[in-house]
Amino acid sequence: MLLAALHCGPAHAQDSYPARPVRLVVPWPAGGGSDVVARIVAQPMGERLKQSIVVENRPGANGAIGSDVVARSPKDGYTLVWVTADTHAINPHVYPKLTYDPRRDFAAVGIARYFPYALVANPGFPASNIAEFTAQAKQRPGKVTFASWGIGGSSHVGMEMYMQLAGIQALHVPFQGAAPAIQAVVAGQVDSMVVPMSAAEGYVKAGKLKTLGLAAANRFAGAPDLKTMAEQGIPVNAGTWLGIMAPAGTPNEVLQTLNRALNATIETPQLRGTLLKINTEPSTMSVAQFKTFVDSEYDRWGKTIR
């Protein structure tokens, strides 16, 4: 009887997951785009799991600090990380001494949404589409400027992707954060920026920025009239994504439980509507699909960075 009880103990503990609140580490500052979506998703997902999901911000080093915290956490499903293209597809190619390996140290849970990016410019910049922007950059090599929220971030690399494909040169002006970078473009101190649609929408509606093209593979449901850069001759896909991962070695049953709860949350009409209103594209994948997707993004962004 004692041997039987010992044998059944782990299975019972696993079946009861989660038995206590789950910590979701967001490796970005509170109030930013990633943090906002994490909090929108965490509450209803926790309700499905019948446990609270507590969001904890651990910003720094383009998301590397919070990611490293989770990579070193117990493999029990109670500490998760809110991952992005920056943390798991870009950082490994930018920082040679990164303390975690995105493919070895993490287990996929699922994707939550896709952030379409767009090339925006100050209203006074003499271009209204991608062809005209390209022409301006070719006429004045290295004189047209673009902002980003830091060297090696998805905004910076997205613009580098455009410059490689278009055969142009522009001057990079990095800032410490998306907000000051956007403000510099609004003020006319910098000409342009590749930026999430969600961050630019208010300025575009107010006439303080103009959108030249969507840096995504397909048109965005929240802005169906905006042409992609690919439709305008330059196939840039610089959008980022948000999802959840756990430490490598987390039991598959736990990963599947989390995946089902995440997907069911994302597929509710109310939450999909909320995400679309803030210019994010809701998305769902299985555990296996998300792993394959992140691996492909690792290769895609790495090619541009190299």
C-alpha positions as CSV (number, residue, x, y, z in Angstrom):
1,M,0.0,0.0,0.0
2,L,2.9,2.4,0.8
3,L,4.6,1.7,-2.5
4,A,1.3,2.3,-4.3
5,A,0.7,5.6,-2.6
6,L,4.2,6.8,-3.4
7,H,3.8,5.8,-7.0
8,C,0.4,7.6,-7.4
9,G,1.6,10.8,-5.6
10,P,3.3,12.6,-8.6
11,A,0.4,11.7,-11.0
12,H,-2.1,13.2,-8.6
13,A,0.0,16.4,-8.2
14,Q,0.3,16.8,-11.9
15,D,-3.4,16.1,-12.5
16,S,-4.3,18.9,-10.1
17,Y,-2.2,21.6,-11.9
18,P,-2.5,24.4,-11.2
19,A,-2.9,24.1,-7.4
20,R,-1.7,27.6,-6.7
21,P,-1.3,31.0,-8.5
22,V,0.9,31.1,-11.6
23,R,3.5,33.8,-12.1
24,L,3.8,35.4,-15.6
25,V,7.1,37.3,-16.0
26,V,6.8,40.2,-18.4
27,P,10.4,41.2,-19.3
28,W,9.3,44.8,-20.2
29,P,8.3,47.9,-18.3
30,A,4.8,48.2,-16.8
31,G,2.4,50.1,-19.1
32,G,4.1,49.2,-22.4
33,G,2.4,47.5,-25.2
34,S,3.6,44.0,-24.3
35,D,2.6,44.5,-20.6
36,V,-0.9,45.8,-21.5
37,V,-1.7,42.7,-23.7
38,A,-0.2,40.4,-21.0
39,R,-2.6,41.8,-18.4
40,I,-5.6,41.6,-20.8
41,V,-4.9,37.9,-21.4
42,A,-3.8,36.9,-17.9
43,Q,-7.0,37.5,-16.0
44,P,-9.4,35.5,-18.2
45,M,-6.8,32.8,-18.7
46,G,-6.5,32.5,-15.0
47,E,-10.2,32.1,-14.6
48,R,-10.1,29.2,-17.0
49,L,-7.3,27.6,-15.0
50,K,-9.2,28.4,-11.7
51,Q,-6.1,30.1,-10.4
52,S,-4.8,33.6,-10.6
53,I,-2.1,34.5,-13.1
54,V,0.1,37.2,-11.4
55,V,1.9,39.5,-13.9
56,E,5.4,40.4,-12.7
57,N,7.5,43.0,-14.6
58,R,11.2,42.3,-14.8
59,P,12.4,44.7,-17.5
60,G,15.9,45.3,-18.8
61,A,18.4,44.4,-21.6
62,N,15.7,44.2,-24.3
63,G,13.8,41.6,-22.4
64,A,16.8,39.4,-21.5
65,I,16.7,39.9,-17.8
66,G,13.2,38.7,-17.3
67,S,13.7,35.8,-19.7
68,D,16.8,34.7,-17.9
69,V,14.8,34.6,-14.6
70,V,12.3,32.2,-16.0
71,A,14.9,30.0,-17.7
72,R,16.4,29.4,-14.3
73,S,13.1,28.8,-12.5
74,P,11.6,25.4,-11.4
75,K,10.2,23.3,-14.2
76,D,6.8,23.0,-12.7
77,G,4.6,25.4,-14.7
78,Y,4.3,28.0,-12.0
79,T,6.7,30.5,-13.5
80,L,6.1,31.5,-17.2
81,V,7.5,34.2,-19.4
82,W,5.8,36.5,-21.8
83,V,8.0,36.2,-24.9
84,T,8.4,38.3,-28.0
85,A,10.4,38.3,-31.2
86,D,12.9,40.5,-29.4
87,T,13.6,38.0,-26.5
88,H,13.6,34.8,-28.5
89,A,14.4,35.6,-32.2
90,I,16.5,38.8,-32.1
91,N,18.5,38.9,-28.8
92,P,20.4,35.7,-29.5
93,H,21.9,37.2,-32.6
94,V,22.6,40.6,-31.2
95,Y,24.1,39.8,-27.8
96,P,26.9,37.2,-28.0
97,K,27.0,36.8,-24.2
98,L,23.2,36.2,-23.7
99,T,22.7,34.2,-20.5
100,Y,19.9,32.0,-22.0
101,D,19.4,30.0,-25.1
102,P,15.9,30.5,-26.5
103,R,15.7,27.1,-28.1
104,R,17.4,25.0,-25.4
105,D,16.2,26.7,-22.1
106,F,12.5,27.1,-22.8
107,A,9.4,25.0,-23.7
108,A,6.7,26.4,-25.9
109,V,3.2,27.1,-24.5
110,G,1.4,29.1,-27.2
111,I,1.1,32.4,-29.1
112,A,-1.3,35.1,-28.0
113,R,-1.2,37.8,-30.7
114,Y,0.7,39.3,-33.6
115,F,1.8,43.0,-33.5
116,P,1.8,44.4,-37.1
117,Y,4.4,47.1,-37.6
118,A,4.3,50.0,-40.0
119,L,6.7,52.5,-41.5
120,V,5.6,56.0,-40.3
121,A,7.0,59.4,-41.0
122,N,6.6,63.0,-39.8
123,P,3.8,64.7,-41.8
124,G,6.4,67.1,-43.3
125,F,8.5,64.4,-44.8
126,P,8.2,64.5,-48.6
127,A,6.9,61.0,-49.1
128,S,3.4,59.4,-48.9
129,N,4.2,55.8,-49.8
130,I,7.1,53.3,-49.9
131,A,8.2,54.2,-53.4
132,E,8.6,57.9,-52.6
133,F,10.4,57.1,-49.3
134,T,12.8,54.8,-51.1
135,A,13.4,57.5,-53.7
136,Q,14.2,60.1,-51.0
137,A,16.6,57.8,-49.4
138,K,18.4,57.0,-52.7
139,Q,18.7,60.7,-53.5
140,R,20.2,61.5,-50.1
141,P,22.1,58.4,-48.9
142,G,22.6,58.5,-45.1
143,K,20.7,61.7,-44.7
144,V,17.1,60.4,-44.2
145,T,16.8,59.4,-40.5
146,F,14.9,56.8,-38.6
147,A,14.3,56.3,-34.9
148,S,14.1,53.1,-32.8
149,W,13.8,52.1,-29.2
150,G,17.3,50.8,-29.1
151,I,20.1,49.1,-31.1
152,G,19.1,45.5,-31.9
153,G,15.4,45.9,-31.1
154,S,12.7,44.8,-33.6
155,S,12.1,48.4,-34.7
156,H,15.7,48.8,-35.6
157,V,16.1,45.4,-37.3
158,G,12.9,45.9,-39.2
159,M,14.2,49.1,-40.7
160,E,17.5,47.4,-41.5
161,M,15.5,44.7,-43.3
162,Y,13.8,47.4,-45.4
163,M,17.1,49.0,-46.2
164,Q,18.7,45.7,-47.3
165,L,15.7,44.9,-49.6
166,A,15.4,48.4,-51.1
167,G,19.1,49.0,-51.4
168,I,19.0,52.3,-49.5
169,Q,21.0,53.9,-46.6
170,A,19.4,55.8,-43.8
171,L,20.8,57.1,-40.5
172,H,19.7,55.3,-37.3
173,V,18.9,57.4,-34.3
174,P,18.3,55.1,-31.3
175,F,16.4,56.1,-28.1
176,Q,15.8,54.5,-24.8
177,G,12.3,53.4,-25.3
178,A,9.5,53.6,-27.8
179,A,7.8,56.7,-26.4
180,P,10.7,59.1,-26.8
181,A,11.5,57.6,-30.2
182,I,7.9,58.3,-31.5
183,Q,7.9,61.8,-30.0
184,A,11.1,62.6,-31.9
185,V,9.4,61.7,-35.2
186,V,6.3,63.6,-34.2
187,A,8.4,66.7,-33.4
188,G,10.3,66.4,-36.7
189,Q,13.7,65.7,-35.1
190,V,13.8,62.4,-36.8
191,D,12.1,61.6,-40.2
192,S,10.7,58.1,-39.7
193,M,10.3,54.9,-37.7
194,V,9.2,51.3,-38.0
195,V,6.7,51.0,-35.1
196,P,3.8,48.9,-33.9
197,M,0.5,50.0,-35.3
198,S,-0.9,50.1,-31.8
199,A,1.7,52.7,-30.7
200,A,1.2,54.9,-33.8
201,E,-2.6,54.9,-34.2
202,G,-3.3,57.9,-31.9
203,Y,-0.7,60.1,-33.6
204,V,-1.9,59.1,-37.1
205,K,-5.5,59.9,-36.2
206,A,-4.4,63.3,-34.8
207,G,-2.4,64.1,-38.0
208,K,0.9,64.0,-36.1
209,L,2.3,61.0,-38.1
210,K,1.6,59.5,-41.5
211,T,1.7,55.8,-42.3
212,L,3.5,54.8,-45.5
213,G,3.1,51.0,-45.5
214,L,2.4,48.0,-43.3
215,A,5.5,46.0,-42.5
216,A,3.7,42.7,-42.4
217,A,3.0,39.7,-44.7
218,N,-0.7,40.5,-45.0
219,R,-3.0,43.4,-44.5
220,F,-4.2,44.0,-40.9
221,A,-7.9,43.5,-40.1
222,G,-7.8,46.7,-37.9
223,A,-6.6,48.8,-40.9
224,P,-7.8,47.0,-44.1
225,D,-7.1,50.0,-46.4
226,L,-3.4,50.2,-45.5
227,K,-1.2,48.6,-48.1
228,T,1.6,46.3,-47.0
229,M,5.1,47.2,-48.0
230,A,5.2,44.0,-50.0
231,E,2.2,45.3,-52.1
232,Q,4.4,48.3,-52.7
233,G,7.3,46.3,-54.0
234,I,9.4,45.8,-50.8
235,P,8.5,42.6,-49.0
236,V,9.3,43.6,-45.4
237,N,7.8,41.5,-42.6
238,A,8.9,43.1,-39.4
239,G,6.0,42.5,-37.1
240,T,6.5,41.0,-33.7
241,W,4.5,38.6,-31.6
242,L,3.7,37.8,-28.1
243,G,3.4,34.3,-26.5
244,I,4.0,32.3,-23.4
245,M,6.9,29.9,-22.6
246,A,7.9,27.9,-19.6
247,P,11.3,26.6,-18.5
248,A,12.6,23.6,-20.5
249,G,11.7,20.4,-18.8
250,T,8.2,21.5,-17.8
251,P,5.9,18.4,-18.1
252,N,4.1,18.1,-21.4
253,E,0.7,17.7,-19.6
254,V,1.3,21.1,-17.9
255,L,2.2,22.7,-21.2
256,Q,-0.9,21.3,-22.9
257,T,-3.1,22.5,-20.0
258,L,-1.7,26.0,-20.3
259,N,-2.1,25.9,-24.1
260,R,-5.7,24.9,-24.0
261,A,-6.5,27.7,-21.5
262,L,-4.6,30.3,-23.6
263,N,-6.2,29.4,-26.9
264,A,-9.7,29.3,-25.4
265,T,-9.1,32.7,-23.9
266,I,-7.8,34.2,-27.2
267,E,-10.8,32.8,-29.1
268,T,-13.5,34.4,-27.1
269,P,-15.2,37.2,-29.1
270,Q,-14.8,39.7,-26.3
271,L,-11.1,39.3,-26.0
272,R,-10.5,39.2,-29.7
273,G,-12.5,42.5,-30.0
274,T,-10.4,44.1,-27.3
275,L,-7.1,43.1,-29.0
276,L,-8.2,44.3,-32.4
277,K,-9.2,47.7,-30.9
278,I,-5.6,48.2,-29.7
279,N,-4.3,47.2,-33.2
280,T,-3.1,43.7,-32.3
281,E,-4.0,40.6,-34.3
282,P,-5.3,37.7,-32.1
283,S,-3.6,34.3,-32.9
284,T,-3.6,30.8,-31.6
285,M,-1.3,27.8,-32.1
286,S,-0.7,24.4,-30.6
287,V,2.4,23.8,-28.5
288,A,4.1,22.1,-31.4
289,Q,3.1,24.8,-33.9
290,F,4.4,27.6,-31.6
291,K,7.7,25.8,-31.2
292,T,8.1,25.5,-34.9
293,F,7.1,29.1,-35.4
294,V,9.6,30.5,-32.9
295,D,12.4,28.4,-34.5
296,S,11.5,29.8,-37.9
297,E,11.5,33.3,-36.5
298,Y,14.9,32.7,-34.9
299,D,16.3,31.8,-38.4
300,R,14.5,34.6,-40.2
301,W,15.6,37.5,-38.0
302,G,19.1,36.0,-37.6
303,K,19.6,36.2,-41.4
304,T,18.8,39.9,-41.4
305,I,21.0,40.6,-38.3
306,R,24.0,38.8,-39.7
